[in-house]
Amino acid sequence: MSPYVLTILVFNLGLGTTLTFASSHWLLAWMGLEINTLAIIPLMAQQHHPRAVEATTKYFLTQATAAAMVLFAATSNAWLSGEWAIHQTTHPLVTTTLMLALTLKLGLAPAHFWMPEVIQGSTLTTGLILSTWQKLAPFILLLQISSFISPLLLMTIGLLSALVGGWGGLNQTQLRKILAYSSIAHLGWMVMIIQFSPPLALLSLLIYIVMTSSAFLALKTVSSTTMNMLAASWTKSPIIASFTTLVLLSLAGLPPLTGFMPKWLILQELVKQDLPLLAFFAAMSALLSLFFYLRICYTMTLTSAPAPSSYSTPWRLNPLRPSYFMPLTITLSLMLLPLTPPILTLVLP
């Protein structure tokens, strides 16, 4: 792809997200979502591979359906209340429709079926964008209308997403699908807490973006897309393999790594809101995710020749070219937990 075209597409990705961030009018927010979707489509289809074209088509149809639902809900709200402002969206029918549309946009259960297939058909770089940057605009809209949505609907979708994200990744061998189910599970945790503490949900999203960026960049550096290919990662670079293992354990939420912070704070807030049963099931769903993260860690660190593996170690290894952002994201993924008190002072009121 031409660097000029790539620059325009990346600029439009930022423009669409910024437009949605800055808008208080539903039409402007909808335009931002559409610009964002149209900018990512050429990046997904640039491989000219049937699998990439299939993933691009699925993504386009899904996002178009969600955008149509957003526009329908905004028009219905203007018809019922005479208001186009986002903070004036109070009708139950409109808020429920918007919640379902944003659920489809974010890939939350039960509208999650498109996400693992789309990320599997994309490159690791495009998968990184889909798992991180593309979540920002819909999540901000959900954050703004969360106080008008039924708490039961939010908790149901959040818990279902956490369970589906943990359960769906158990029998996967494709790393991109595993990270897609990880995304579903993490967003489920955020949706569960979004009505009680929006700043905590936003903090969880930012930490998730840092950890997921670290995982995608590390996998891209060692050129691994399946569990079997990870068996050769220790041969390629023991240091990167070691840090990648710690990043995956951070995604699983193990202390003393950064990923423990949002899960700990969310469980604490749920208990404060007299929802111990919801907190219990959320914690149990984290154990499901922990299992498939441990499978990846075992394959990466404890599986090497002469252990049986269907992936043959290359006799000549190409020099690794890590991303410039990878050291920063890995450091943040591993070492932010001791800074929890000052972070909470800055984030929470």
Number of C-alpha atoms within 10 A of each C-alpha: 9 6 8 9 12 14 11 12 20 15 13 19 23 17 17 24 25 17 19 26 18 11 17 17 16 24 18 17 24 22 18 25 27 18 19 26 21 17 20 21 18 16 21 25 21 14 14 9 12 11 16 21 20 17 23 23 16 16 23 16 12 19 21 17 15 22 22 14 20 26 19 16 23 25 18 19 24 17 11 13 13 11 18 19 15 18 15 16 25 18 15 13 13 22 23 18 19 25 24 20 26 24 24 24 26 26 25 28 24 13 18 20 13 15 25 24 18 25 27 21 22 25 20 22 15 18 22 23 19 20 25 19 14 21 20 20 24 22 22 15 21 23 18 15 18 19 17 17 22 14 15 10 14 21 19 16 23 28 24 23 32 33 26 23 29 26 19 20 24 17 9 14 16 17 24 26 23 26 25 27 30 28 27 28 30 26 28 28 30 27 27 29 24 25 21 18 17 20 18 20 24 20 18 23 21 15 21 25 22 23 25 26 24 28 27 24 23 24 21 18 19 23 16 20 19 18 21 20 20 27 28 26 26 19 17 21 15 14 10 21 23 15 19 24 21 19 30 26 25 26 29 25 21 18 14 15 22 29 27 18 22 25 22 14 17 23 21 14 18 20 15 11 10 10 13 15 11 18 21 13 14 25 17 15 22 22 16 21 27 20 16 23 23 15 13 23 22 15 20 24 19 12 18 17 12 6 9 10 17 10 13 12 16 10 6 7 10 9 10 13 9 14 13 9 11 19 16 12 20 24 16 18 29 21 14 17 18 12 11 14 10 9 13 14 9 10 13 11 7
